[in-house]
Amino acid sequence: MQTFEFDTIVIGSGLAGLTAAYHSSKFGSVAVITKSELDTSNSYYAQGGIAAAIGSDDSPEEHMTDTFTAGRGLCDEDSVRILVNEGKERVLELIDMGMQFDKIDGNLVLGLEGAHSKRRILHADGDATGKKITCFTLQKVKEKKNITPFEYTTVVKLLKNNGAIVGVQALDFRTGENLLFKTKAVILATGGLSRIFARSTNPHTATGDGIALAWEAGARISDIEFIQFHPSALCVPGEEAYLISEAVRGEGAWLLDHDGKRFMKEIHPLAELAPRDVVAFNIFKKLKQSGKDFIYLSLKHLDGEKIKTRFHNIYLHLQAVGIDLTKDLVPVAPAAHYMVGGIQTNLDAETNIKGLFVCGEAASTGVMGANRLASNSLLECLVFGKRASETAAKLVWTKGDLPEIKPVHNNTSTENTFLEMQNKIASVMMTNLGIVRNKAGLEEAKTNFEDIAKQYESTNNDYNLQKIRNSATVCGLIAKGALTREESRGGHIRSDFPEEQKNFEVHIVQQKNKDIHFEPVRRETHDG
């Protein structure tokens, strides 16, 4: 097997991974390993923008308060304080580096999204912020001679010696070869897992691989039962669940039922801009009542020319499927969108395993709580991507021996088996672990996933069979967390426990071969 040595290995090429790679390059050699192309990630498709308290009427404190409100009592205060303060610095730093956010008459345009009390969302090219900011950072990464990309390559195992990370084993899809990487630090930025649901806004690569890798290595997984469903994804037969940004509602779009009635006004004082979990849950209830697959998003009452300019990418996408965003009712329904929990880290993005760091959607930093505040995700990538790189750089490389490696094979004859099982898993996730859950459904799902994981326990190092086992394992973790959390809070709603419970104002942590346990939410003490 080919063997490489790098000071830092970054897995994933979304904004978190690119940020981590860029900052890591100041301290040594960096490899970026990504299973698709460098520009395929959730970050790339993010339409909404990036939240930062840079307006003259705004402050990090107010941003912090809004994050807490959305997080429903599960945000760790120290993490959020770092996010809102350093986040503002990171955004201003990006602007200094040349990142162009949208301006009018030389002033930054600040948008509004759900659960924000102030206009603080920066956009680039209207509704293409993720693409613009990811491409900008990618260009900065490409300029660094000591960053080496490995595209179409997937990490199949984190390698440890004496409990610490010493490298990774990877599979090159193009050649079928196994590659070995020696390192002192791995920064995992593999993104989310919402593609394990039958209806999702995520690219096909977002299947929770990083969670499975970290779990097998012994990392702690926290709050993974919280999955955020985006309220407004296109719902047209034969079409993907294309995301229609919350910023559209921020500019005044209405949600209408099949009688043409605007129903969110009587449910929440913020109406269409209530926190995402509230909007998604109430759309779900409407769908149940009506027996329909979708409700409507209406922009008919807004300035059509302004909408075309502000949301030109969404406008063009809908136009291609025969819908005029400015004149027609747009059929929408919730879709799995964001993993709120993930691999547990400390304030420096470090896990319980020495040398393993996590940032971006794959991480559970304590920032998101039970429900992510809109447009905090790209900010989290910037803040904790930098923190991960700086802490990783301080590690001393002992160059421990790699454990014995068994090659993993990408066997084309098992591809159909993988697709069949993935569809089965996705269907169970949508049915039993969707927006509303209950004990019977969760127990059925948990048994299902345990059976699949057991069936594929021995994979003979076949990559497709490993993927089935990994998916079943990760989905099992979500089911276990959801069964344990006997309440409704944020992105976890149970019909048999419809209220928030004070005794569940805790993080639920899972670790391989250990009992599930609770950890208190970190709150700062304000002594006079």
Secondary structure as UniProt FT lines:
FT   STRAND          2..5
FT   STRAND          8..11
FT   HELIX           15..24
FT   TURN            25..27
FT   STRAND          30..33
FT   TURN            38..39
FT   HELIX           42..45
FT   STRAND          50..51
FT   TURN            56..57
FT   HELIX           60..71
FT   TURN            72..73
FT   HELIX           77..97
FT   STRAND          103..104
FT   TURN            105..106
FT   STRAND          107..108
FT   STRAND          110..111
FT   TURN            114..115
FT   STRAND          121..122
FT   TURN            125..127
FT   HELIX           129..142
FT   TURN            145..146
FT   STRAND          147..150
FT   TURN            151..152
FT   STRAND          153..161
FT   TURN            162..163
FT   STRAND          164..172
FT   TURN            173..175
FT   STRAND          178..182
FT   STRAND          185..188
FT   HELIX           194..196
FT   TURN            204..205
FT   HELIX           209..217
FT   STRAND          221..222
FT   TURN            224..225
FT   STRAND          227..234
FT   TURN            237..238
FT   HELIX           246..250
FT   TURN            251..252
FT   STRAND          254..256
FT   TURN            258..259
FT   HELIX           264..266
FT   TURN            269..270
FT   HELIX           271..273
FT   HELIX           276..290
FT   STRAND          295..298
FT   TURN            300..301
FT   HELIX           304..310
FT   HELIX           312..320
FT   TURN            321..322
FT   TURN            325..327
FT   STRAND          330..339
FT   STRAND          342..344
FT   TURN            347..348
FT   STRAND          356..358
FT   HELIX           360..362
FT   STRAND          363..364
FT   TURN            369..370
FT   TURN            374..375
FT   HELIX           377..393
FT   HELIX           412..414
FT   HELIX           415..432
FT   STRAND          436..437
FT   HELIX           439..455
FT   TURN            460..461
FT   HELIX           463..484
FT   TURN            490..491
FT   STRAND          492..494
FT   TURN            495..496
FT   HELIX           502..504
FT   STRAND          506..510
FT   TURN            512..513
FT   STRAND          517..520
//
